[in-house]
Amino acid sequence: MDISKARELDQQGREIDVLVVVKTAPIPSEKYKETVCVAGVALDPLRWVRLYPIAFRYLDGTDRFKKYQTIRVSVRAPNDDDREESLRVEKDPQPQDAPITGWDERAIYLDPLPTKSLCELRAEAMRNSAAQSLALITPRATPTIKVSLHPGWNEQQKAALRKYKDEDIFGNKGLTLEAPRFVARLEFYCNFPSCSRHSLTITDWEAVALQRHWPPTASIEYAQQEFEKKFIREREKPGVPLRIIVGNQAAPHKRHSFLVLGIFGSSREALGLF
C-alpha cells in the first residue's frame, strides 16, 4: 500500500500501529484540559503521524506508553487540522511491544522517511499551511543550547488551569500542572546552503522532567550545562551527527514556525526512557 492510500484510510477511521517518537511536555488547554503532542511513525507503510488529544498524565498505568514503544490506536481525520500527518485519537492508545532502546535500531524506522532542510520546510509552510509538518533533519554541525527563565503560563493557559482546578472528570487528584523553571532553545544551521541559523524551543517532555531533579537554587548556567549533557553530549557519537525531530505549530498562521520535538542520538547506548 502506498502512503497516500494509507493516509486516506487513516482519515476515514481505523486502528493503526505507531512507533512513538515524540512526547512533548504537557501544557494547559481549555478544550482538552491539557495537551501533549504525541507523534511517531505509523507502520506499514512507514509515515509520520501526529496524534491528539492524548491527556497522557491521566491515562491508566497500563495504558501509559514510552517513547520508541509501539502503540495501537484508533484514529480518524480531525475536524480542525488540515496537516496530513494529524489524526484524532478516538480512544486511549494501547501499548504493544517493549520500547526500542538502541539508536541504530530506532533509525530503521526513521531513516526511510523523506527528509528536507528546515529552511525548505519553513518556505513550503509559508506557501501552503498543509505542507509537511513533521521531519527528521540533520544540522550542519553540533547544535548549541541557549537557556532562559520560563515566563510562566499565559493568561489563556491560566484560565484553563482554573477551569479544571475543582473538577476532575477522571477522578485524579494532585495533578496540578506547573510551569517549568527554564526554557531551552536549540540553535543550529540546517543543511540548506544559505541557512542563516535557526533557534527553536525544545518542547520534548524530557526537558521538563529533567528539571525536577535539579536543586531549587539551580541557575541558568547550571541548567545550560545539564541540558547540553542530556541532549547533546550523551547522544552524540564522534563522526556521526545528531539529528533533530521538528514539528510546526497548530495555528495556520504559525505553520512556518517550527519547534524541536526531540533530539535523535547517534549513539548505540540506550536512552533513559520515562
Buried (B, 14 or more C-beta within 10 A) or exposed (E): EEBEEBBEEBBEEEEBBBBBBBBBBBBBBBEBBBBBBBBBBBBEBBBBBBBBBBBBBBBEEEBBBBBBBBBEBBBBBBEEBEBBBBBBBEEBBBBEEEBBBBBBEBBEBBEEBEBBBBBBBBBBBEEEBBBBBBBBBBBBEEBEBEBEEBEEBEEEBEEBBEEBEEEEEEEEEEBEBEBBBBBBBBEBBBBBEEBEEBEBBBBBBBBBBBBEEBEEEBEEEBBBBBBBEBBBEEBBBEEEBBBBBBBBBBEEEEBBEBBBBBBBBBBEEBBEBE
